[in-house]
């Protein structure tokens, strides 16, 4: 049986060879009865990542490479690799040595035992305090509408061939990997691990990219924003009705509900702010509808070395 590895690469020079060597070692020592392939997808790197991948390909024919014309993002790189993968099982793994390769035999064992998706989820991470706080907050919000997502999220995952085919059949522009994968409903096993500290290079997954991924998750895999603004609108309307009743009662009694314009201004500012927030959320949905209608691809491939 054959296992495919998909590795999204963006300026990971120096770490790529070590990732390759660790995977190769697992198959040389523990998974000797399996064949494998490693598909590196270079997401428009500006360093020598592609050269490092091609050097590995000269040494190991099981290495394949896909290059983009520019940086399209991690999700696009993963999608390109998934569509080229030919294995009976496909493993998505990072190129920065933060996912423990030592878990691969256990993942394969769970798969052969009947699991169709094997998810290694992060119980903790060796990152700075700000990254940990953002991660906990983001996944805490996501789990309100997607409670099946582990608290620390995941990227290191094994998928059976039929799961991969179903995942690849989803044809939308903005994808949320974790939500789309769990949506398929296949038998899933979870394995906890602590995400390792990055030892080579610098993370390119900046706050902007994290925010983009969070918005994709919230807007594409969850009804939470729409339900939230509907709830806020309902509460605001209910409070408006109650306030109107108090005004009418005060008028019947000959009393004055307020002595100045301050209460009016407060209400106007609050309601106006809520309306602007709601319009912003609706605008995000409209923009994504526009993106879907335009039918532009998620990425543009420059070369394939298969």
C-alpha positions as CSV (number, residue, x, y, z in Angstrom):
1,X,0.0,0.0,0.0
2,X,1.1,3.5,-0.7
3,X,1.0,6.6,1.6
4,X,1.3,10.1,0.1
5,X,2.7,13.1,2.1
6,X,1.6,16.6,1.2
7,X,4.0,19.3,2.4
8,X,3.1,23.0,1.8
9,X,6.4,24.9,1.6
10,X,6.8,28.7,1.9
11,X,10.4,29.9,2.6
12,X,11.3,26.7,4.5
13,X,14.9,26.5,3.3
14,X,16.9,24.3,5.6
15,X,13.9,22.5,7.1
16,X,12.8,20.7,3.9
17,X,15.7,18.2,3.8
18,X,15.3,17.4,7.5
19,X,11.5,16.8,7.1
20,X,12.3,14.5,4.1
21,X,14.9,12.6,6.0
22,X,12.7,12.0,9.0
23,X,9.8,10.7,6.8
24,X,12.3,8.5,4.9
25,X,13.6,7.1,8.2
26,X,10.2,6.1,9.4
27,X,9.6,4.0,6.2
28,X,13.1,2.5,6.3
29,X,12.8,1.4,9.9
30,X,9.1,1.0,10.9
31,X,6.8,1.1,7.9
32,X,9.0,-1.1,5.6
33,X,6.0,-2.8,4.0
34,X,4.6,0.5,2.6
35,X,5.5,2.5,-0.4
36,X,5.4,6.3,-0.1
37,X,5.6,9.6,-2.0
38,X,6.3,13.1,-0.8
39,X,4.7,16.0,-2.6
40,X,6.3,19.3,-1.8
41,X,4.3,22.3,-3.0
42,X,6.3,25.5,-3.2
43,X,4.0,28.4,-2.5
44,X,6.0,31.1,-4.3
45,X,9.0,31.0,-1.9
46,X,11.6,33.7,-2.4
47,X,14.4,31.7,-0.9
48,X,16.1,28.5,-2.1
49,X,13.3,26.2,-1.0
50,X,12.6,25.0,-4.6
51,X,16.3,24.2,-5.2
52,X,16.4,22.2,-2.0
53,X,13.3,20.2,-3.1
54,X,14.7,19.5,-6.6
55,X,18.0,18.3,-5.1
56,X,16.0,15.9,-3.0
57,X,14.1,14.7,-6.0
58,X,17.4,13.9,-7.7
59,X,18.3,11.7,-4.8
60,X,14.9,10.2,-4.1
61,X,12.5,9.5,-7.0
62,X,9.6,9.3,-4.5
63,X,9.9,13.1,-4.1
64,X,7.5,15.2,-6.3
65,X,7.3,19.0,-6.6
66,X,4.7,21.6,-7.6
67,X,5.6,25.3,-7.9
68,X,3.2,28.3,-7.9
69,X,3.6,31.5,-9.9
70,X,3.3,33.5,-6.6
71,X,2.3,33.0,-3.0
72,X,-1.4,31.9,-2.9
73,X,-1.4,30.7,0.8
74,X,-1.1,27.5,2.7
75,X,-4.6,26.2,1.9
76,X,-4.0,26.6,-1.9
77,X,-0.7,24.7,-1.6
78,X,-2.5,21.9,0.3
79,X,-5.2,21.6,-2.3
80,X,-2.7,21.4,-5.1
81,X,-0.8,18.6,-3.3
82,X,-4.0,16.7,-2.4
83,X,-5.1,16.7,-6.1
84,X,-1.8,15.1,-7.2
85,X,-1.6,12.6,-4.3
86,X,-2.0,9.0,-5.5
87,X,-1.7,7.1,-2.2
88,X,-4.2,4.8,-0.5
89,X,-3.8,7.2,2.4
90,X,-2.7,10.9,2.4
91,X,-1.0,12.6,5.3
92,X,-0.8,16.4,5.5
93,X,2.3,17.5,7.4
94,X,4.1,20.8,7.9
95,X,7.5,21.6,6.5
96,X,8.8,23.3,9.6
97,X,9.4,20.2,11.8
98,X,6.7,21.3,14.3
99,X,4.6,18.1,13.6
100,X,6.2,15.0,15.3
101,X,7.0,12.5,12.5
102,X,7.2,9.9,15.2
103,X,3.4,9.8,15.3
104,X,3.1,8.5,11.7
105,X,3.3,4.8,12.5
106,X,0.5,5.3,15.1
107,X,-1.6,7.2,12.6
108,X,-1.1,4.4,10.0
109,X,-2.0,1.8,12.7
110,X,-5.3,3.6,13.5
111,X,-6.1,3.9,9.8
112,X,-5.5,0.1,9.2
113,X,-7.7,-0.5,12.3
114,X,-10.7,1.1,10.6
115,X,-10.4,4.8,11.0
116,X,-10.9,6.8,7.9
117,X,-9.6,10.1,9.3
118,X,-6.8,10.2,11.9
119,X,-6.3,13.7,13.4
120,X,-3.3,14.7,15.5
121,X,-4.6,17.7,17.4
122,X,-2.6,20.2,19.4
123,X,-3.0,20.1,23.2
124,X,-0.4,22.8,23.6
125,X,2.2,24.6,21.5
126,X,5.8,25.8,22.1
127,X,4.9,29.3,20.9
128,X,4.9,32.8,22.4
129,X,2.2,33.9,24.8
130,X,0.4,36.1,22.2
131,X,0.2,33.2,19.7
132,X,-1.3,30.9,22.4
133,X,-3.9,33.5,23.4
134,X,-5.0,34.1,19.8
135,X,-5.2,30.3,19.2
136,X,-7.3,29.7,22.3
137,X,-9.6,32.6,21.6
138,X,-10.1,31.7,17.9
139,X,-10.8,28.1,18.5
140,X,-13.0,28.9,21.4
141,X,-15.2,31.0,19.1
142,X,-15.1,28.4,16.4
143,X,-16.2,25.6,18.7
144,X,-19.4,27.4,19.5
145,X,-20.7,26.4,16.1
146,X,-18.3,23.6,15.3
147,X,-17.9,21.7,18.6
148,X,-16.3,18.7,17.0
149,X,-13.1,20.7,16.3
150,X,-10.5,20.0,19.0
151,X,-9.7,22.9,21.3
152,X,-6.2,23.4,19.8
153,X,-7.1,22.8,16.2
154,X,-5.2,20.5,13.8
155,X,-3.3,20.4,10.4
156,X,-1.4,17.1,10.9
157,X,-3.9,14.5,9.6
158,X,-4.2,11.2,7.7
159,X,-7.0,10.8,5.3
160,X,-8.2,7.6,3.6
161,X,-8.4,7.7,-0.2
162,X,-12.2,7.9,-0.3
163,X,-12.0,10.8,2.2
164,X,-9.5,12.6,0.0
165,X,-11.6,12.1,-3.1
166,X,-14.7,13.5,-1.3
167,X,-12.7,16.5,0.1
168,X,-11.3,17.2,-3.4
169,X,-14.8,17.2,-4.8
170,X,-15.8,20.3,-2.8
171,X,-15.5,23.1,-5.3
172,X,-15.4,26.5,-3.5
173,X,-12.8,29.2,-3.5
174,X,-12.4,30.0,0.2
175,X,-11.7,26.7,2.1
176,X,-11.4,25.9,5.8
177,X,-9.5,22.7,6.0
178,X,-10.6,21.5,9.4
179,X,-14.3,22.3,8.9
180,X,-14.5,20.8,5.4
181,X,-12.7,17.6,6.6
182,X,-14.9,17.0,9.6
183,X,-18.1,17.9,7.6
184,X,-17.5,14.7,5.5
185,X,-18.6,12.6,8.5
186,X,-16.2,9.7,8.1
187,X,-15.0,7.7,11.1
188,X,-12.4,9.8,12.9
189,X,-9.8,9.1,15.5
190,X,-8.0,11.8,17.5
191,X,-4.4,11.7,18.7
192,X,-3.2,14.4,21.1
193,X,0.3,16.0,20.8
194,X,2.3,19.0,21.8
195,X,3.3,21.2,18.8
196,X,7.0,21.4,18.7
197,X,9.0,24.7,18.7
198,X,10.3,25.8,15.3
199,X,14.1,25.3,15.2
200,X,14.9,26.4,11.6
201,X,13.9,29.6,10.0
202,X,11.1,32.0,10.9
203,X,7.4,31.4,10.7
204,X,5.7,33.0,7.7
205,X,2.3,32.5,9.2
206,X,1.8,36.1,10.4
207,X,-1.2,37.7,12.1
208,X,-2.8,38.7,8.8
209,X,-2.7,35.1,7.5
210,X,-4.1,33.9,10.8
211,X,-6.9,36.4,10.7
212,X,-7.7,35.4,7.1
213,X,-7.9,31.7,8.1
214,X,-10.1,32.6,11.1
215,X,-12.5,34.6,8.8
216,X,-12.6,31.7,6.3
217,X,-13.5,29.4,9.2
218,X,-16.2,31.7,10.6
219,X,-17.7,32.8,7.3
220,X,-17.4,29.6,5.3
221,X,-17.8,26.8,7.8
222,X,-20.2,28.4,10.3
223,X,-23.5,30.2,10.5
224,X,-22.3,32.0,13.7
225,X,-22.0,35.5,12.2
226,X,-25.4,35.5,10.6
227,X,-27.0,34.0,13.7
228,X,-25.1,36.5,15.9
229,X,-26.3,39.6,14.0
230,X,-29.8,38.2,13.9
231,X,-29.7,37.8,17.6
232,X,-28.3,41.2,18.2
233,X,-30.9,42.7,15.9
234,X,-33.7,40.8,17.8
235,X,-32.4,42.0,21.2
236,X,-32.0,45.6,19.9
237,X,-35.6,45.6,18.5
238,X,-36.9,44.1,21.8
239,X,-35.1,46.8,23.8
240,X,-36.5,49.5,21.4
241,X,-40.0,48.2,22.0
242,X,-39.6,48.2,25.7
243,X,-38.2,51.7,25.7
244,X,-41.1,52.8,23.5
245,X,-43.6,51.4,26.1
246,X,-41.9,53.3,28.9
247,X,-42.1,56.5,26.8
248,X,-45.8,56.0,26.1
249,X,-46.4,55.3,29.9
250,X,-44.5,58.4,30.8
251,X,-46.4,60.5,28.2
252,X,-49.8,59.2,29.6
253,X,-48.7,60.2,33.1
254,X,-47.5,63.6,31.9
255,X,-43.9,62.8,32.8
256,X,-40.8,63.5,30.7
257,X,-38.8,60.4,29.8
258,X,-35.5,62.4,29.7
259,X,-34.1,65.9,30.2
260,X,-31.8,66.3,27.3
261,X,-30.5,65.0,24.0
262,X,-27.8,62.7,25.5
263,X,-30.1,59.5,25.7
264,X,-31.1,60.1,22.1
265,X,-27.5,60.4,21.0
266,X,-26.5,57.3,22.9
267,X,-29.2,55.2,21.3
268,X,-28.4,56.6,17.8
269,X,-24.7,55.9,18.2
270,X,-25.3,52.4,19.5
271,X,-27.8,51.4,16.9
272,X,-25.7,53.1,14.2
273,X,-22.6,51.2,15.3
274,X,-24.5,47.9,15.3
275,X,-25.8,48.6,11.8
276,X,-22.3,49.3,10.5
277,X,-21.0,46.0,12.0
278,X,-23.9,44.1,10.5
279,X,-23.3,45.7,7.1
280,X,-19.6,44.7,7.4
281,X,-20.5,41.1,8.0
282,X,-23.0,41.0,5.2
283,X,-20.4,42.7,2.9
284,X,-18.0,39.8,3.7
285,X,-20.6,37.3,2.5
286,X,-21.4,39.4,-0.6
287,X,-17.7,39.6,-1.5
288,X,-17.3,35.8,-1.1
289,X,-20.3,35.3,-3.3
290,X,-18.7,37.5,-5.9
291,X,-15.5,35.5,-5.7
292,X,-17.4,32.3,-6.3
293,X,-19.2,33.7,-9.3
294,X,-15.9,34.8,-10.9
295,X,-14.7,31.2,-10.7
296,X,-11.0,32.1,-10.5
297,X,-8.8,29.1,-9.4
298,X,-7.4,28.9,-5.9
299,X,-3.8,28.9,-7.4
300,X,-1.8,29.0,-10.6
301,X,0.8,26.3,-11.1
302,X,4.1,27.3,-12.8
303,X,5.8,23.9,-13.0
304,X,5.3,20.3,-11.9
305,X,8.1,17.9,-11.3
306,X,6.3,14.5,-10.8
